[in-house]
Amino acid sequence: MSQFSTNEAVSLEKGVDPVINPATRPEFIDEVYETERCLEWIRSNNFQKVCLQFPDHLLSDSSEVALRLERSLNQIIYILADTAYESCCVDYVAAAHVTADAIIHFGPVCFSKTCATIPYLNIYEKSPLDLDRLHRCFTETFQNGGDNAVILLDTAFVHLQGEVQDKFPSSVVKSIDSDDLSLKNETVVFIGGRNQERKLPNLKFSHKPKNIYYFDQDEGPRLINYEQDEKVLRRRYFLIEKIKDSNTVGIVIGTLGVKNYLQAIERIKKLLKLHNKKYYMVSVGKPTVAKLANFPEIEIYVVVTCALNEIYDSRDFYKPIVTMYDVEVALNPSSSSLNFSYDYNDVISRPISDVISDSSDVSLLTGTIRGGSNVSMGSELVAKQEGAVALNTTHGAGFLAARSWKGLERDLGRSEVKMAEEGRRGIAQQYSEETH
């Protein structure tokens, strides 16, 4: 059944964020989690089975919120203890296990379009903001005090939008969930919450502001000019060359809820086939270093997931992790001028060029000559020839066959059947037959 729903092992093996917020005081629960708004939404739509999705750091309040809603509605409320992939995405797969007709999502969101038809409501996390310190940072950073700057509030600070506007009357205050968000050529000050380090490059490359600063409340506090775009792009150039050099690619399924994820996977497979590269589908829930280390024959991984996934920035994996954008630029001539984006929905609508150059080029990483097609897909016909046969153990199944250890095997029909024998007695520290 794991082909049609999230495997239960995914949730059991998932690493949990150890940073958990302390439980909210009971008198503040209704305000923080907007229980009245939740009740009105459920009643107005006559929902009968509602799931509450909480991220790990808010689970301490989940039971209290659910109990208050149950008492008011006189119906069972289900709690989704985070998704097996990313908590910022609506987990409609888990909700389908109880045939839920609605989901209320609490905490940080990525605003990825969901492929589900289940209605959902976002209730944002509410974090405090020291407006006096922020104002001092403005006067220290900008000569004109930040006049005409755009203050962009993350979801955790949207509830303070009116207070921020009163404190900075000369600035334009916008929220990140605005439908018509326009930041091009603007000086932007981003007040971010969780996943701020992932949202900054998305804002930088998607909206192209003139300058973007972020407010660091922990150190300083201060406004810091975000200038990581060149570093990110240099990393992209390296990964694009790595894709061209690789012959065996792993396609990692990192989401089941973001819209068009199946189309993105099929597009990647088509591009790899055009360049005669072998690929393997990898579905291991939330990817970890230990899980992906089980596939040494794979040279590079492309992860299909939401734009806020932190895996793209990780340097802990043994093999490089690339985005859909990297694959497009490396293998699709029609996307050579594509602007960088972590969101695969920004690239899947572009045409795929079926004309692939067979001319060789030189790898910028190894200095070796790279051919146009170097791995057979097993669909060609060749004339029968006499002589020695060479075994290809470089890629895929050949690599597996050449391993000295291939994993646990039962060897049915090949192993001698033996009678049961008495084994050791004792514990691993010292068995009964050991004298030392």
Residue pairs with C-beta under 8 A, 6 or more apart in sequence:
2 283
5 93
5 96
5 97
6 84
6 93
6 94
6 256
6 285
7 283
7 285
9 285
10 84
10 284
10 285
10 286
11 84
11 285
13 285
14 82
14 84
14 285
14 286
15 286
15 288
16 56
17 55
17 56
17 57
19 57
20 56
20 57
20 59
20 60
21 57
21 58
21 60
21 61
22 60
23 60
23 61
23 64
24 32
24 33
24 60
24 61
24 64
26 64
29 35
29 61
29 64
29 65
29 68
30 36
30 68
32 61
32 126
33 61
33 65
33 106
33 123
34 123
35 65
35 68
35 69
35 72
37 121
37 123
38 69
38 104
38 121
38 123
39 69
39 72
39 73
41 102
41 104
41 121
42 50
42 69
42 73
42 102
43 73
45 102
45 119
47 101
47 102
47 119
48 75
48 101
49 76
49 78
49 98
49 99
49 100
49 101
49 102
50 69
50 75
50 77
50 78
50 100
50 101
50 102
50 103
50 104
51 77
51 78
51 79
51 80
51 94
51 95
51 98
51 100
51 102
51 103
51 104
52 62
52 65
52 66
52 69
52 77
52 78
52 79
52 80
52 103
52 104
52 106
53 80
53 82
53 83
53 87
53 90
53 91
53 94
53 95
53 103
53 104
53 105
53 106
54 61
54 62
54 79
54 80
54 81
54 82
54 106
54 107
55 82
55 87
55 88
55 106
55 107
55 108
56 81
56 82
56 87
57 107
58 106
58 107
58 125
59 81
59 82
62 79
62 81
63 79
65 106
66 77
66 78
66 79
69 77
70 76
70 77
78 95
78 98
78 100
80 91
80 94
80 95
80 103
82 91
83 89
83 91
83 93
83 94
83 257
84 91
84 94
84 285
84 286
85 91
85 254
85 255
85 256
85 257
85 285
85 286
85 305
86 110
86 254
86 255
86 286
86 305
86 306
86 308
86 309
87 107
87 108
88 107
88 108
88 109
88 110
88 112
88 195
88 306
88 308
89 110
89 112
89 114
89 255
89 257
89 258
89 306
90 103
90 105
90 114
90 116
90 118
90 120
90 257
91 103
91 257
92 103
92 114
92 115
92 116
92 118
92 120
92 257
93 256
93 257
95 103
95 118
96 118
100 118
101 118
101 119
102 118
102 119
102 120
102 121
103 118
103 119
103 120
103 121
104 120
104 121
104 123
105 120
105 121
105 122
105 123
106 123
106 125
107 124
107 125
108 125
108 155
108 156
108 193
108 194
108 195
109 122
109 124
109 155
109 177
110 195
110 306
110 307
110 308
111 176
111 177
112 255
112 257
112 258
112 259
112 306
112 307
112 308
112 343
113 258
113 259
113 260
113 345
114 120
114 257
114 258
114 259
115 257
115 258
115 259
115 260
115 261
116 257
122 155
124 155
124 156
124 158
124 159
125 155
125 156
125 193
125 194
126 156
126 159
127 156
127 157
127 193
129 157
129 160
129 164
129 191
129 217
130 217
130 221
131 160
131 163
131 164
131 167
133 217
133 221
134 167
134 191
134 215
134 221
135 167
135 168
137 215
137 220
137 221
137 222
137 223
138 145
138 146
138 149
138 168
138 189
138 223
139 145
139 146
140 222
140 223
141 213
141 222
141 223
142 149
145 170
146 168
146 170
146 171
146 189
147 170
147 171
148 170
148 171
148 172
148 187
149 171
149 172
149 186
149 187
149 188
149 189
150 171
150 172
150 173
150 174
150 183
150 186
150 187
150 188
150 189
150 209
151 164
151 168
151 171
151 172
151 173
151 174
151 188
151 189
151 191
152 174
152 175
152 176
152 183
152 188
152 189
152 190
152 191
152 203
153 160
153 161
153 164
153 173
153 174
153 175
153 176
153 191
154 176
154 190
154 191
154 192
154 193
154 196
154 199
155 175
155 176
155 177
155 193
156 193
156 194
157 164
157 191
157 193
158 175
158 176
158 177
161 173
161 175
164 173
164 191
165 171
165 173
171 189
174 181
176 199
181 207
182 207
183 203
183 207
183 208
183 209
184 207
184 208
184 209
185 208
185 209
185 210
186 209
186 210
187 209
187 210
187 211
187 212
187 213
188 203
188 207
188 209
188 211
188 212
188 213
189 212
189 213
189 214
189 215
189 223
190 196
190 199
190 200
190 203
190 212
190 213
190 214
190 215
190 226
191 214
191 215
192 199
192 200
192 214
192 215
195 308
195 310
196 214
197 310
197 313
198 307
198 308
198 309
198 310
198 313
198 342
199 308
200 212
200 214
200 226
200 228
201 228
201 229
201 232
201 342
202 307
202 308
202 341
202 342
202 343
203 209
203 212
204 212
204 226
204 228
204 229
205 229
205 232
205 339
205 340
205 341
205 342
206 341
206 343
206 346
211 225
212 225
212 226
213 223
213 224
213 225
213 226
214 223
214 224
214 226
215 221
215 222
215 223
216 222
216 223
216 224
232 340
233 340
236 325
236 326
236 329
236 340
238 365
239 300
239 320
239 322
239 326
240 326
240 329
240 330
241 330
241 363
241 364
241 365
242 299
242 300
242 320
242 322
242 365
243 249
243 300
243 302
243 322
243 326
243 327
243 330
243 331
244 330
244 331
244 363
244 370
245 299
245 363
245 365
245 366
245 370
246 277
246 299
246 300
247 277
247 278
247 299
247 374
247 375
247 394
247 395
248 277
248 278
248 279
248 280
248 297
248 298
248 299
248 375
248 395
248 396
248 399
249 272
249 277
249 278
249 279
249 280
249 298
249 299
249 300
249 301
249 302
250 279
250 280
250 281
250 282
250 292
250 295
250 298
250 300
250 301
250 302
250 319
251 265
251 268
251 269
251 279
251 280
251 281
251 282
251 301
251 302
251 304
252 282
252 283
252 284
252 287
252 292
252 301
252 302
252 303
252 304
252 305
253 261
253 265
253 281
253 282
253 283
253 304
254 286
254 287
254 303
254 304
254 305
254 306
254 309
254 311
255 261
255 304
255 305
255 306
258 305
258 306
258 345
259 345
260 344
260 345
260 348
261 304
261 344
263 348
264 304
264 324
264 344
264 345
264 348
265 281
265 304
267 324
267 348
267 352
268 279
268 302
268 304
268 324
268 327
269 279
270 352
271 327
271 328
271 331
271 332
271 352
272 278
272 279
272 331
273 377
274 331
274 352
274 354
274 356
275 331
275 356
275 372
275 373
276 373
276 374
276 375
276 376
276 377
277 375
278 375
278 377
278 395
278 396
280 295
280 298
280 396
282 292
282 295
282 298
282 301
284 291
284 292
285 291
287 301
287 303
287 311
289 316
289 317
289 318
292 298
292 301
292 317
292 318
292 319
293 318
296 318
296 399
297 395
297 396
297 399
297 400
298 319
299 319
300 319
300 320
300 321
300 322
301 317
301 319
301 320
301 321
301 322
302 321
302 322
302 323
302 324
302 326
302 327
303 309
303 311
303 312
303 321
303 322
303 323
304 324
304 344
305 311
306 343
307 341
307 342
307 343
308 342
309 342
311 317
311 321
312 321
312 322
312 323
312 342
314 321
323 342
323 344
324 344
324 347
324 348
325 338
325 340
325 341
325 342
325 344
325 346
325 347
328 335
328 338
328 347
328 350
329 335
329 336
329 338
332 350
332 352
332 353
333 353
333 355
333 356
333 357
334 350
334 351
334 352
334 353
335 347
335 350
338 347
338 350
339 346
341 347
356 372
357 372
358 372
358 373
359 372
360 369
360 370
360 371
360 372
361 369
361 370
362 368
362 369
362 370
363 369
363 370
375 395
391 398
392 398
393 399
393 401
393 402
400 406
424 431
424 432
424 433
425 431
425 432
425 433
426 432
426 434
